[in-house]
Amino acid sequence: MLPFDYQRAQDLDDAERRLADDENALLLAGGMTLLPTMKMRLAMPSTLIDLNGIAALRGVRTHADGLEIGAMTTHAAVAADPLVRDHLPGLAELAARIGDPQVRNRGTLGGSLANSDPAADYPAAVLACNATIVTRRREIPADEFFFDLFETALEPGEIVTAVRFPPVARAAYAKFANPASRYALAGVMVAADGDGWRVAVTGAGSCAFRHAGLEAALAREFTPAALDGVEIDARAFNDDLHASADYRAALVRAMAQRAVARLSGSA
Amino acid sequence: MNIDIDFELNGERVSASVEPRLLLVELLRETFRLTGTHIGCDTSQCGACVVHVDGRSVKSCTLLAVQADGARVRTIEGLADGERLHPLQLAFREHHALQCGFCTPGMIMSALELLERDPQADEAAIRHWLEGNLCRCTGYQNILRAVRAAGESMSGGGT
């Protein structure tokens, strides 16, 4: 790692000020992606502004529209939280399978979303559950948050403070994890949305996205078999040493079918 | 610029002056000479560097030393009570759960968090929990046996 300065933010005002003072500064949340990235010199921040001391950014609370989860809440805390398990069981289940226990003990919801790794799990959850990403400046619907590989709607200096989830009683996440890294080669979250279903995919494309064809098919008939004939266009999918684009397309269908099977009690 | 930190290390207050880029594992090994915590992959995959920070297992190659400021850190060296080994250490010896031993400290520190919370953890729970710890010698079977046995011993079953 190249040398950098380290500052501990006292509160959000302080973090925002420090971030504005130095355009090469980065926020440190869980560090589970950032620190390895810095070792590889793919990130070379002048300063790390550590958010870990800001208690207000942690925890789960009820909110008028459902649950609000602080951006610095760890995956392990989300997985174990009684409110999440009651109101968003699918989210608790997803969080319990991110990375490994040590990653879940440090990695955070806000950090994962802000990073928009193409294979991260949480982006599928916020898209499928129609969550809202709350920053110091505005509230961003999940549908408008993910732009591309490591690229989101966040502006320079904008800090994610929380994520608001409407209660979603019926949601399931199925992923095919790379056996070495535990990152999703393909992960699909299926979540109830009024009379219809939202289907979000991670691991397959440059960032998480919803799949209109799968959603339309499930609106007609909520069975795994209903997804058999849905076209899954692999042209823009990731194609690398871990899996070809076509294989990822096959996995997207299979994972969507597993999630549906679990929700309809047939698996 | 160096930063002064102080924290609890295996029950003792310690302090150090660290460069921000120093990793916790480097501080433990090089400054405090606690070389039981190993650096395997340095990419947070293998788990050889697992220690506890405030009671939770973490990969110390992916934590900055400055982040330990004010925390309670426990390493493999903090497990035995003098000459008396911890039940996990005894079980690893008893069940031949190590060959080269490189992964063992991380394996034990990781399993320790699971057993402290749920000494009755079954084999499926142990397998899922140890996903972040790689062993290239044993084939894992004896590690699973050792963790189960340690769990029984820790919940009063005795070995």
Interface residues (C-beta under 8 A of the other chain):
Chain A: M1 L2 P3 F4 D5 Y6 G31 M32 L35 P36 K39 L48 D50 N52 A76 G99 D100 P101 Q102 V103 N105 R106 A180 S181 R182
Chain B: M1 I3 E19 P20 R21 D42 T43 S44 Q45 G47 V50 R56 S57 V58 K59 T62 L63 L64 V66 Q67 S110 E113 L114 W129 E131 G132 N133
